[in-house]
Amino acid sequence: MRIIETQVLSLKQKDSLMQLWNNEYPAKLNLKTIKDFELYLNGLSETKHYLLLDDSDEIQGWTFTFLREDENWFA
């Protein structure tokens, strides 16, 4: 396992992360499409993504930081 940091996500990464998001959050926070996911992410400032990758480079976990009201937040 390893962790990588990135500010830009590929389409494949976005698809994997949207699935992780939808598995973790209740139905009212689920995102239906990649476009919905991108709209959510694009609404955040100074986003940094931390991806937990297995030996096959498949995403097993994810967290991200962003700026909100001049404070650092994470999800």
N, CA, C and O atoms as a Maestro MAE file, in Angstrom:
{
 s_m_m2io_version
 :::
 2.0.0
}

f_m_ct {
 s_m_title
 :::
 protein
 m_atom[300] {
  # First column is atom index #
  i_m_mmod_type
  r_m_x_coord
  r_m_y_coord
  r_m_z_coord
  i_m_residue_number
  s_m_chain_name
  s_m_pdb_residue_name
  s_m_pdb_atom_name
  i_m_atomic_number
  :::
  1 25 0.846 -1.172 0.000 1 A "MET " " N  " 7
  2 3 0.000 0.000 0.000 1 A "MET " " CA " 6
  3 2 0.894 1.240 0.000 1 A "MET " " C  " 6
  4 15 1.971 1.272 0.596 1 A "MET " " O  " 8
  5 25 0.391 2.254 -0.700 2 A "ARG " " N  " 7
  6 3 1.095 3.533 -0.702 2 A "ARG " " CA " 6
  7 2 0.081 4.648 -0.849 2 A "ARG " " C  " 6
  8 15 -1.043 4.432 -1.302 2 A "ARG " " O  " 8
  9 25 0.491 5.838 -0.462 3 A "ILE " " N  " 7
  10 3 -0.367 7.009 -0.552 3 A "ILE " " CA " 6
  11 2 0.262 7.990 -1.532 3 A "ILE " " C  " 6
  12 15 1.456 8.282 -1.463 3 A "ILE " " O  " 8
  13 25 -0.563 8.493 -2.447 4 A "ILE " " N  " 7
  14 3 -0.089 9.532 -3.345 4 A "ILE " " CA " 6
  15 2 -0.947 10.784 -3.128 4 A "ILE " " C  " 6
  16 15 -2.117 10.696 -2.756 4 A "ILE " " O  " 8
  17 25 -0.339 11.942 -3.368 5 A "GLU " " N  " 7
  18 3 -1.048 13.218 -3.286 5 A "GLU " " CA " 6
  19 2 -1.189 13.775 -4.695 5 A "GLU " " C  " 6
  20 15 -0.244 13.732 -5.483 5 A "GLU " " O  " 8
  21 25 -2.365 14.297 -5.009 6 A "THR " " N  " 7
  22 3 -2.588 14.891 -6.318 6 A "THR " " CA " 6
  23 2 -3.632 15.985 -6.213 6 A "THR " " C  " 6
  24 15 -4.491 15.954 -5.332 6 A "THR " " O  " 8
  25 25 -3.555 16.945 -7.108 7 A "GLN " " N  " 7
  26 3 -4.575 17.983 -7.188 7 A "GLN " " CA " 6
  27 2 -5.486 17.760 -8.391 7 A "GLN " " C  " 6
  28 15 -6.581 18.318 -8.463 7 A "GLN " " O  " 8
  29 25 -5.021 16.938 -9.337 8 A "VAL " " N  " 7
  30 3 -5.777 16.661 -10.556 8 A "VAL " " CA " 6
  31 2 -6.086 15.169 -10.611 8 A "VAL " " C  " 6
  32 15 -5.195 14.337 -10.445 8 A "VAL " " O  " 8
  33 25 -7.339 14.841 -10.841 9 A "LEU " " N  " 7
  34 3 -7.773 13.440 -10.898 9 A "LEU " " CA " 6
  35 2 -8.084 13.044 -12.338 9 A "LEU " " C  " 6
  36 15 -8.638 13.830 -13.107 9 A "LEU " " O  " 8
  37 25 -7.723 11.825 -12.684 10 A "SER " " N  " 7
  38 3 -8.087 11.282 -13.990 10 A "SER " " CA " 6
  39 2 -9.557 10.863 -13.956 10 A "SER " " C  " 6
  40 15 -10.156 10.764 -12.885 10 A "SER " " O  " 8
  41 25 -10.126 10.621 -15.120 11 A "LEU " " N  " 7
  42 3 -11.513 10.152 -15.197 11 A "LEU " " CA " 6
  43 2 -11.660 8.809 -14.487 11 A "LEU " " C  " 6
  44 15 -12.652 8.583 -13.793 11 A "LEU " " O  " 8
  45 25 -10.693 7.924 -14.651 12 A "LYS " " N  " 7
  46 3 -10.734 6.618 -13.987 12 A "LYS " " CA " 6
  47 2 -10.706 6.795 -12.467 12 A "LYS " " C  " 6
  48 15 -11.444 6.120 -11.750 12 A "LYS " " O  " 8
  49 25 -9.860 7.699 -11.978 13 A "GLN " " N  " 7
  50 3 -9.799 7.954 -10.541 13 A "GLN " " CA " 6
  51 2 -11.121 8.527 -10.045 13 A "GLN " " C  " 6
  52 15 -11.622 8.118 -8.998 13 A "GLN " " O  " 8
  53 25 -11.690 9.474 -10.792 14 A "LYS " " N  " 7
  54 3 -12.974 10.062 -10.398 14 A "LYS " " CA " 6
  55 2 -14.059 8.998 -10.295 14 A "LYS " " C  " 6
  56 15 -14.868 9.025 -9.367 14 A "LYS " " O  " 8
  57 25 -14.081 8.070 -11.232 15 A "ASP " " N  " 7
  58 3 -15.073 6.996 -11.200 15 A "ASP " " CA " 6
  59 2 -14.907 6.147 -9.938 15 A "ASP " " C  " 6
  60 15 -15.890 5.839 -9.265 15 A "ASP " " O  " 8
  61 25 -13.678 5.774 -9.619 16 A "SER " " N  " 7
  62 3 -13.413 4.976 -8.410 16 A "SER " " CA " 6
  63 2 -13.786 5.753 -7.151 16 A "SER " " C  " 6
  64 15 -14.374 5.197 -6.224 16 A "SER " " O  " 8
  65 25 -13.444 7.039 -7.124 17 A "LEU " " N  " 7
  66 3 -13.717 7.850 -5.939 17 A "LEU " " CA " 6
  67 2 -15.204 8.105 -5.752 17 A "LEU " " C  " 6
  68 15 -15.691 8.141 -4.622 17 A "LEU " " O  " 8
  69 25 -15.925 8.282 -6.843 18 A "MET " " N  " 7
  70 3 -17.370 8.464 -6.744 18 A "MET " " CA " 6
  71 2 -18.021 7.208 -6.150 18 A "MET " " C  " 6
  72 15 -18.955 7.306 -5.354 18 A "MET " " O  " 8
  73 25 -17.522 6.033 -6.542 19 A "GLN " " N  " 7
  74 3 -18.039 4.789 -5.971 19 A "GLN " " CA " 6
  75 2 -17.746 4.714 -4.473 19 A "GLN " " C  " 6
  76 15 -18.611 4.325 -3.689 19 A "GLN " " O  " 8
  77 25 -16.522 5.088 -4.073 20 A "LEU " " N  " 7
  78 3 -16.186 5.118 -2.645 20 A "LEU " " CA " 6
  79 2 -17.102 6.087 -1.906 20 A "LEU " " C  " 6
  80 15 -17.630 5.765 -0.841 20 A "LEU " " O  " 8
  81 25 -17.287 7.273 -2.475 21 A "TRP " " N  " 7
  82 3 -18.159 8.300 -1.880 21 A "TRP " " CA " 6
  83 2 -19.565 7.746 -1.663 21 A "TRP " " C  " 6
  84 15 -20.118 7.850 -0.567 21 A "TRP " " O  " 8
  85 25 -20.134 7.162 -2.704 22 A "ASN " " N  " 7
  86 3 -21.506 6.668 -2.627 22 A "ASN " " CA " 6
  87 2 -21.648 5.489 -1.670 22 A "ASN " " C  " 6
  88 15 -22.723 5.280 -1.108 22 A "ASN " " O  " 8
  89 25 -20.584 4.720 -1.478 23 A "ASN " " N  " 7
  90 3 -20.630 3.615 -0.515 23 A "ASN " " CA " 6
  91 2 -20.595 4.115 0.923 23 A "ASN " " C  " 6
  92 15 -21.093 3.436 1.821 23 A "ASN " " O  " 8
  93 25 -20.021 5.280 1.155 24 A "GLU " " N  " 7
  94 3 -19.836 5.796 2.511 24 A "GLU " " CA " 6
  95 2 -20.933 6.733 2.976 24 A "GLU " " C  " 6
  96 15 -21.265 6.766 4.161 24 A "GLU " " O  " 8
  97 25 -21.496 7.496 2.053 25 A "TYR " " N  " 7
  98 3 -22.439 8.530 2.450 25 A "TYR " " CA " 6
  99 2 -23.887 8.096 2.228 25 A "TYR " " C  " 6
  100 15 -24.176 7.296 1.338 25 A "TYR " " O  " 8
  101 25 -24.790 8.633 3.047 26 A "PRO " " N  " 7
  102 3 -26.206 8.266 2.919 26 A "PRO " " CA " 6
  103 2 -26.783 8.687 1.572 26 A "PRO " " C  " 6
  104 15 -26.201 9.495 0.849 26 A "PRO " " O  " 8
  105 25 -27.916 8.129 1.262 27 A "ALA " " N  " 7
  106 3 -28.550 8.326 -0.045 27 A "ALA " " CA " 6
  107 2 -28.712 9.796 -0.412 27 A "ALA " " C  " 6
  108 15 -28.575 10.148 -1.583 27 A "ALA " " O  " 8
  109 25 -28.996 10.651 0.543 28 A "LYS " " N  " 7
  110 3 -29.215 12.062 0.195 28 A "LYS " " CA " 6
  111 2 -27.932 12.775 -0.221 28 A "LYS " " C  " 6
  112 15 -28.001 13.862 -0.796 28 A "LYS " " O  " 8
  113 25 -26.774 12.199 0.049 29 A "LEU " " N  " 7
  114 3 -25.495 12.786 -0.374 29 A "LEU " " CA " 6
  115 2 -24.871 12.041 -1.554 29 A "LEU " " C  " 6
  116 15 -23.795 12.409 -2.026 29 A "LEU " " O  " 8
  117 25 -25.545 11.000 -2.026 30 A "ASN " " N  " 7
  118 3 -25.014 10.244 -3.158 30 A "ASN " " CA " 6
  119 2 -24.963 11.100 -4.410 30 A "ASN " " C  " 6
  120 15 -25.819 11.955 -4.638 30 A "ASN " " O  " 8
  121 25 -23.946 10.854 -5.209 31 A "LEU " " N  " 7
  122 3 -23.774 11.554 -6.478 31 A "LEU " " CA " 6
  123 2 -24.089 10.584 -7.599 31 A "LEU " " C  " 6
  124 15 -23.541 9.483 -7.644 31 A "LEU " " O  " 8
  125 25 -24.965 10.982 -8.499 32 A "LYS " " N  " 7
  126 3 -25.471 10.068 -9.523 32 A "LYS " " CA " 6
  127 2 -24.547 9.906 -10.723 32 A "LYS " " C  " 6
  128 15 -24.480 8.827 -11.310 32 A "LYS " " O  " 8
  129 25 -23.831 10.971 -11.094 33 A "THR " " N  " 7
  130 3 -23.011 10.922 -12.300 33 A "THR " " CA " 6
  131 2 -21.628 11.517 -12.029 33 A "THR " " C  " 6
  132 15 -21.419 12.206 -11.031 33 A "THR " " O  " 8
  133 25 -20.697 11.240 -12.927 34 A "ILE " " N  " 7
  134 3 -19.366 11.844 -12.837 34 A "ILE " " CA " 6
  135 2 -19.494 13.364 -12.901 34 A "ILE " " C  " 6
  136 15 -18.762 14.077 -12.214 34 A "ILE " " O  " 8
  137 25 -20.413 13.857 -13.715 35 A "LYS " " N  " 7
  138 3 -20.624 15.317 -13.807 35 A "LYS " " CA " 6
  139 2 -21.025 15.887 -12.446 35 A "LYS " " C  " 6
  140 15 -20.530 16.944 -12.055 35 A "LYS " " O  " 8
  141 25 -21.910 15.207 -11.722 36 A "ASP " " N  " 7
  142 3 -22.289 15.641 -10.368 36 A "ASP " " CA " 6
  143 2 -21.074 15.654 -9.448 36 A "ASP " " C  " 6
  144 15 -20.885 16.586 -8.666 36 A "ASP " " O  " 8
  145 25 -20.259 14.619 -9.549 37 A "PHE " " N  " 7
  146 3 -19.051 14.517 -8.737 37 A "PHE " " CA " 6
  147 2 -18.093 15.660 -9.065 37 A "PHE " " C  " 6
  148 15 -17.540 16.289 -8.162 37 A "PHE " " O  " 8
  149 25 -17.899 15.927 -10.348 38 A "GLU " " N  " 7
  150 3 -17.016 17.015 -10.770 38 A "GLU " " CA " 6
  151 2 -17.551 18.375 -10.303 38 A "GLU " " C  " 6
  152 15 -16.771 19.223 -9.871 38 A "GLU " " O  " 8
  153 25 -18.856 18.591 -10.384 39 A "LEU " " N  " 7
  154 3 -19.445 19.842 -9.907 39 A "LEU " " CA " 6
  155 2 -19.179 20.040 -8.421 39 A "LEU " " C  " 6
  156 15 -18.856 21.145 -7.984 39 A "LEU " " O  " 8
  157 25 -19.314 18.968 -7.649 40 A "TYR " " N  " 7
  158 3 -19.022 19.047 -6.222 40 A "TYR " " CA " 6
  159 2 -17.555 19.419 -6.000 40 A "TYR " " C  " 6
  160 15 -17.258 20.355 -5.258 40 A "TYR " " O  " 8
  161 25 -16.646 18.693 -6.636 41 A "LEU " " N  " 7
  162 3 -15.222 18.951 -6.435 41 A "LEU " " CA " 6
  163 2 -14.811 20.332 -6.935 41 A "LEU " " C  " 6
  164 15 -13.987 20.998 -6.308 41 A "LEU " " O  " 8
  165 25 -15.376 20.763 -8.053 42 A "ASN " " N  " 7
  166 3 -15.028 22.070 -8.608 42 A "ASN " " CA " 6
  167 2 -15.527 23.218 -7.734 42 A "ASN " " C  " 6
  168 15 -15.049 24.344 -7.869 42 A "ASN " " O  " 8
  169 25 -16.463 22.956 -6.857 43 A "GLY " " N  " 7
  170 3 -16.958 23.966 -5.934 43 A "GLY " " CA " 6
  171 2 -16.075 24.170 -4.721 43 A "GLY " " C  " 6
  172 15 -16.341 25.046 -3.898 43 A "GLY " " O  " 8
  173 25 -15.020 23.364 -4.599 44 A "LEU " " N  " 7
  174 3 -14.100 23.459 -3.472 44 A "LEU " " CA " 6
  175 2 -12.853 24.238 -3.876 44 A "LEU " " C  " 6
  176 15 -12.489 24.275 -5.052 44 A "LEU " " O  " 8
  177 25 -12.211 24.852 -2.905 45 A "SER " " N  " 7
  178 3 -10.998 25.632 -3.171 45 A "SER " " CA " 6
  179 2 -9.765 24.905 -2.647 45 A "SER " " C  " 6
  180 15 -9.794 24.263 -1.597 45 A "SER " " O  " 8
  181 25 -8.689 25.024 -3.406 46 A "GLU " " N  " 7
  182 3 -7.367 24.506 -3.003 46 A "GLU " " CA " 6
  183 2 -7.429 23.041 -2.562 46 A "GLU " " C  " 6
  184 15 -6.935 22.677 -1.495 46 A "GLU " " O  " 8
  185 25 -8.032 22.231 -3.389 47 A "THR " " N  " 7
  186 3 -8.229 20.818 -3.075 47 A "THR " " CA " 6
  187 2 -6.954 20.011 -3.302 47 A "THR " " C  " 6
  188 15 -6.274 20.164 -4.317 47 A "THR " " O  " 8
  189 25 -6.646 19.149 -2.337 48 A "LYS " " N  " 7
  190 3 -5.564 18.170 -2.472 48 A "LYS " " CA " 6
  191 2 -6.147 16.809 -2.124 48 A "LYS " " C  " 6
  192 15 -6.781 16.640 -1.082 48 A "LYS " " O  " 8
  193 25 -5.926 15.844 -3.006 49 A "HIS " " N  " 7
  194 3 -6.446 14.493 -2.823 49 A "HIS " " CA " 6
  195 2 -5.314 13.567 -2.380 49 A "HIS " " C  " 6
  196 15 -4.190 13.664 -2.873 49 A "HIS " " O  " 8
  197 25 -5.620 12.685 -1.460 50 A "TYR " " N  " 7
  198 3 -4.684 11.677 -0.982 50 A "TYR " " CA " 6
  199 2 -5.314 10.319 -1.254 50 A "TYR " " C  " 6
  200 15 -6.337 9.963 -0.667 50 A "TYR " " O  " 8
  201 25 -4.692 9.571 -2.147 51 A "LEU " " N  " 7
  202 3 -5.234 8.286 -2.583 51 A "LEU " " CA " 6
  203 2 -4.421 7.148 -1.992 51 A "LEU " " C  " 6
  204 15 -3.194 7.146 -2.087 51 A "LEU " " O  " 8
  205 25 -5.092 6.185 -1.384 52 A "LEU " " N  " 7
  206 3 -4.459 4.979 -0.876 52 A "LEU " " CA " 6
  207 2 -4.549 3.921 -1.959 52 A "LEU " " C  " 6
  208 15 -5.641 3.472 -2.309 52 A "LEU " " O  " 8
  209 25 -3.404 3.524 -2.486 53 A "LEU " " N  " 7
  210 3 -3.349 2.557 -3.589 53 A "LEU " " CA " 6
  211 2 -2.795 1.228 -3.108 53 A "LEU " " C  " 6
  212 15 -1.876 1.190 -2.290 53 A "LEU " " O  " 8
  213 25 -3.357 0.135 -3.619 54 A "ASP " " N  " 7
  214 3 -2.819 -1.189 -3.313 54 A "ASP " " CA " 6
  215 2 -1.676 -1.508 -4.284 54 A "ASP " " C  " 6
  216 15 -1.291 -0.662 -5.090 54 A "ASP " " O  " 8
  217 25 -1.142 -2.714 -4.207 55 A "ASP " " N  " 7
  218 3 -0.007 -3.107 -5.049 55 A "ASP " " CA " 6
  219 2 -0.348 -3.138 -6.534 55 A "ASP " " C  " 6
  220 15 0.549 -3.130 -7.377 55 A "ASP " " O  " 8
  221 25 -1.647 -3.174 -6.860 56 A "SER " " N  " 7
  222 3 -2.088 -3.158 -8.263 56 A "SER " " CA " 6
  223 2 -2.490 -1.757 -8.711 56 A "SER " " C  " 6
  224 15 -3.070 -1.589 -9.784 56 A "SER " " O  " 8
  225 25 -2.183 -0.753 -7.893 57 A "ASP " " N  " 7
  226 3 -2.525 0.646 -8.149 57 A "ASP " " CA " 6
  227 2 -4.030 0.904 -8.191 57 A "ASP " " C  " 6
  228 15 -4.477 1.865 -8.816 57 A "ASP " " O  " 8
  229 25 -4.811 0.049 -7.528 58 A "GLU " " N  " 7
  230 3 -6.247 0.260 -7.395 58 A "GLU " " CA " 6
  231 2 -6.491 1.093 -6.128 58 A "GLU " " C  " 6
  232 15 -5.856 0.865 -5.098 58 A "GLU " " O  " 8
  233 25 -7.403 2.045 -6.214 59 A "ILE " " N  " 7
  234 3 -7.704 2.916 -5.082 59 A "ILE " " CA " 6
  235 2 -8.486 2.137 -4.028 59 A "ILE " " C  " 6
  236 15 -9.536 1.562 -4.315 59 A "ILE " " O  " 8
  237 25 -7.959 2.127 -2.809 60 A "GLN " " N  " 7
  238 3 -8.608 1.457 -1.688 60 A "GLN " " CA " 6
  239 2 -9.143 2.444 -0.658 60 A "GLN " " C  " 6
  240 15 -9.975 2.090 0.177 60 A "GLN " " O  " 8
  241 25 -8.664 3.679 -0.721 61 A "GLY " " N  " 7
  242 3 -9.107 4.703 0.222 61 A "GLY " " CA " 6
  243 2 -8.787 6.083 -0.314 61 A "GLY " " C  " 6
  244 15 -7.965 6.238 -1.217 61 A "GLY " " O  " 8
  245 25 -9.444 7.083 0.250 62 A "TRP " " N  " 7
  246 3 -9.296 8.447 -0.257 62 A "TRP " " CA " 6
  247 2 -9.684 9.438 0.827 62 A "TRP " " C  " 6
  248 15 -10.651 9.238 1.561 62 A "TRP " " O  " 8
  249 25 -8.926 10.488 0.908 63 A "THR " " N  " 7
  250 3 -9.292 11.654 1.707 63 A "THR " " CA " 6
  251 2 -8.863 12.875 0.921 63 A "THR " " C  " 6
  252 15 -8.021 12.787 0.027 63 A "THR " " O  " 8
  253 25 -9.439 14.003 1.253 64 A "PHE " " N  " 7
  254 3 -9.017 15.228 0.585 64 A "PHE " " CA " 6
  255 2 -9.139 16.401 1.539 64 A "PHE " " C  " 6
  256 15 -9.946 16.396 2.469 64 A "PHE " " O  " 8
  257 25 -8.310 17.410 1.279 65 A "THR " " N  " 7
  258 3 -8.347 18.643 2.044 65 A "THR " " CA " 6
  259 2 -8.793 19.761 1.113 65 A "THR " " C  " 6
  260 15 -8.609 19.689 -0.102 65 A "THR " " O  " 8
  261 25 -9.379 20.790 1.703 66 A "PHE " " N  " 7
  262 3 -9.814 21.944 0.913 66 A "PHE " " CA " 6
  263 2 -9.939 23.144 1.837 66 A "PHE " " C  " 6
  264 15 -9.976 23.005 3.060 66 A "PHE " " O  " 8
  265 25 -10.002 24.314 1.237 67 A "LEU " " N  " 7
  266 3 -10.111 25.553 1.981 67 A "LEU " " CA " 6
  267 2 -11.570 26.011 1.986 67 A "LEU " " C  " 6
  268 15 -12.209 26.089 0.936 67 A "LEU " " O  " 8
  269 25 -12.090 26.312 3.180 68 A "ARG " " N  " 7
  270 3 -13.459 26.821 3.325 68 A "ARG " " CA " 6
  271 2 -13.420 27.919 4.381 68 A "ARG " " C  " 6
  272 15 -12.987 27.693 5.511 68 A "ARG " " O  " 8
  273 25 -13.873 29.100 4.004 69 A "GLU " " N  " 7
  274 3 -13.920 30.238 4.930 69 A "GLU " " CA " 6
  275 2 -12.557 30.464 5.603 69 A "GLU " " C  " 6
  276 15 -12.476 30.670 6.814 69 A "GLU " " O  " 8
  277 25 -11.499 30.423 4.796 70 A "ASP " " N  " 7
  278 3 -10.120 30.647 5.260 70 A "ASP " " CA " 6
  279 2 -9.629 29.626 6.278 70 A "ASP " " C  " 6
  280 15 -8.698 29.901 7.035 70 A "ASP " " O  " 8
  281 25 -10.248 28.453 6.300 71 A "GLU " " N  " 7
  282 3 -9.813 27.377 7.185 71 A "GLU " " CA " 6
  283 2 -9.629 26.093 6.369 71 A "GLU " " C  " 6
  284 15 -10.312 25.870 5.369 71 A "GLU " " O  " 8
  285 25 -8.692 25.261 6.820 72 A "ASN " " N  " 7
  286 3 -8.489 23.956 6.173 72 A "ASN " " CA " 6
  287 2 -9.525 22.974 6.684 72 A "ASN " " C  " 6
  288 15 -9.745 22.847 7.889 72 A "ASN " " O  " 8
  289 25 -10.157 22.281 5.747 73 A "TRP " " N  " 7
  290 3 -11.153 21.254 6.051 73 A "TRP " " CA " 6
  291 2 -10.704 19.951 5.392 73 A "TRP " " C  " 6
  292 15 -9.819 19.953 4.536 73 A "TRP " " O  " 8
  293 25 -11.317 18.846 5.795 74 A "PHE " " N  " 7
  294 3 -11.035 17.567 5.127 74 A "PHE " " CA " 6
  295 2 -12.301 16.735 5.086 74 A "PHE " " C  " 6
  296 15 -13.239 16.937 5.857 74 A "PHE " " O  " 8
  297 25 -12.290 15.806 4.171 75 A "ALA " " N  " 7
  298 3 -13.397 14.839 4.064 75 A "ALA " " CA " 6
  299 2 -12.801 13.503 3.669 75 A "ALA " " C  " 6
  300 15 -13.530 12.524 3.515 75 A "ALA " " O  " 8
  :::
 }
 m_bond[299] {
  # First column is bond index #
  i_m_from
  i_m_to
  i_m_order
  :::
  1 1 2 1
  2 2 3 1
  3 3 4 2
  4 3 5 1
  5 5 6 1
  6 6 7 1
  7 7 8 2
  8 7 9 1
  9 9 10 1
  10 10 11 1
  11 11 12 2
  12 11 13 1
  13 13 14 1
  14 14 15 1
  15 15 16 2
  16 15 17 1
  17 17 18 1
  18 18 19 1
  19 19 20 2
  20 19 21 1
  21 21 22 1
  22 22 23 1
  23 23 24 2
  24 23 25 1
  25 25 26 1
  26 26 27 1
  27 27 28 2
  28 27 29 1
  29 29 30 1
  30 30 31 1
  31 31 32 2
  32 31 33 1
  33 33 34 1
  34 34 35 1
  35 35 36 2
  36 35 37 1
  37 37 38 1
  38 38 39 1
  39 39 40 2
  40 39 41 1
  41 41 42 1
  42 42 43 1
  43 43 44 2
  44 43 45 1
  45 45 46 1
  46 46 47 1
  47 47 48 2
  48 47 49 1
  49 49 50 1
  50 50 51 1
  51 51 52 2
  52 51 53 1
  53 53 54 1
  54 54 55 1
  55 55 56 2
  56 55 57 1
  57 57 58 1
  58 58 59 1
  59 59 60 2
  60 59 61 1
  61 61 62 1
  62 62 63 1
  63 63 64 2
  64 63 65 1
  65 65 66 1
  66 66 67 1
  67 67 68 2
  68 67 69 1
  69 69 70 1
  70 70 71 1
  71 71 72 2
  72 71 73 1
  73 73 74 1
  74 74 75 1
  75 75 76 2
  76 75 77 1
  77 77 78 1
  78 78 79 1
  79 79 80 2
  80 79 81 1
  81 81 82 1
  82 82 83 1
  83 83 84 2
  84 83 85 1
  85 85 86 1
  86 86 87 1
  87 87 88 2
  88 87 89 1
  89 89 90 1
  90 90 91 1
  91 91 92 2
  92 91 93 1
  93 93 94 1
  94 94 95 1
  95 95 96 2
  96 95 97 1
  97 97 98 1
  98 98 99 1
  99 99 100 2
  100 99 101 1
  101 101 102 1
  102 102 103 1
  103 103 104 2
  104 103 105 1
  105 105 106 1
  106 106 107 1
  107 107 108 2
  108 107 109 1
  109 109 110 1
  110 110 111 1
  111 111 112 2
  112 111 113 1
  113 113 114 1
  114 114 115 1
  115 115 116 2
  116 115 117 1
  117 117 118 1
  118 118 119 1
  119 119 120 2
  120 119 121 1
  121 121 122 1
  122 122 123 1
  123 123 124 2
  124 123 125 1
  125 125 126 1
  126 126 127 1
  127 127 128 2
  128 127 129 1
  129 129 130 1
  130 130 131 1
  131 131 132 2
  132 131 133 1
  133 133 134 1
  134 134 135 1
  135 135 136 2
  136 135 137 1
  137 137 138 1
  138 138 139 1
  139 139 140 2
  140 139 141 1
  141 141 142 1
  142 142 143 1
  143 143 144 2
  144 143 145 1
  145 145 146 1
  146 146 147 1
  147 147 148 2
  148 147 149 1
  149 149 150 1
  150 150 151 1
  151 151 152 2
  152 151 153 1
  153 153 154 1
  154 154 155 1
  155 155 156 2
  156 155 157 1
  157 157 158 1
  158 158 159 1
  159 159 160 2
  160 159 161 1
  161 161 162 1
  162 162 163 1
  163 163 164 2
  164 163 165 1
  165 165 166 1
  166 166 167 1
  167 167 168 2
  168 167 169 1
  169 169 170 1
  170 170 171 1
  171 171 172 2
  172 171 173 1
  173 173 174 1
  174 174 175 1
  175 175 176 2
  176 175 177 1
  177 177 178 1
  178 178 179 1
  179 179 180 2
  180 179 181 1
  181 181 182 1
  182 182 183 1
  183 183 184 2
  184 183 185 1
  185 185 186 1
  186 186 187 1
  187 187 188 2
  188 187 189 1
  189 189 190 1
  190 190 191 1
  191 191 192 2
  192 191 193 1
  193 193 194 1
  194 194 195 1
  195 195 196 2
  196 195 197 1
  197 197 198 1
  198 198 199 1
  199 199 200 2
  200 199 201 1
  201 201 202 1
  202 202 203 1
  203 203 204 2
  204 203 205 1
  205 205 206 1
  206 206 207 1
  207 207 208 2
  208 207 209 1
  209 209 210 1
  210 210 211 1
  211 211 212 2
  212 211 213 1
  213 213 214 1
  214 214 215 1
  215 215 216 2
  216 215 217 1
  217 217 218 1
  218 218 219 1
  219 219 220 2
  220 219 221 1
  221 221 222 1
  222 222 223 1
  223 223 224 2
  224 223 225 1
  225 225 226 1
  226 226 227 1
  227 227 228 2
  228 227 229 1
  229 229 230 1
  230 230 231 1
  231 231 232 2
  232 231 233 1
  233 233 234 1
  234 234 235 1
  235 235 236 2
  236 235 237 1
  237 237 238 1
  238 238 239 1
  239 239 240 2
  240 239 241 1
  241 241 242 1
  242 242 243 1
  243 243 244 2
  244 243 245 1
  245 245 246 1
  246 246 247 1
  247 247 248 2
  248 247 249 1
  249 249 250 1
  250 250 251 1
  251 251 252 2
  252 251 253 1
  253 253 254 1
  254 254 255 1
  255 255 256 2
  256 255 257 1
  257 257 258 1
  258 258 259 1
  259 259 260 2
  260 259 261 1
  261 261 262 1
  262 262 263 1
  263 263 264 2
  264 263 265 1
  265 265 266 1
  266 266 267 1
  267 267 268 2
  268 267 269 1
  269 269 270 1
  270 270 271 1
  271 271 272 2
  272 271 273 1
  273 273 274 1
  274 274 275 1
  275 275 276 2
  276 275 277 1
  277 277 278 1
  278 278 279 1
  279 279 280 2
  280 279 281 1
  281 281 282 1
  282 282 283 1
  283 283 284 2
  284 283 285 1
  285 285 286 1
  286 286 287 1
  287 287 288 2
  288 287 289 1
  289 289 290 1
  290 290 291 1
  291 291 292 2
  292 291 293 1
  293 293 294 1
  294 294 295 1
  295 295 296 2
  296 295 297 1
  297 297 298 1
  298 298 299 1
  299 299 300 2
  :::
 }
}
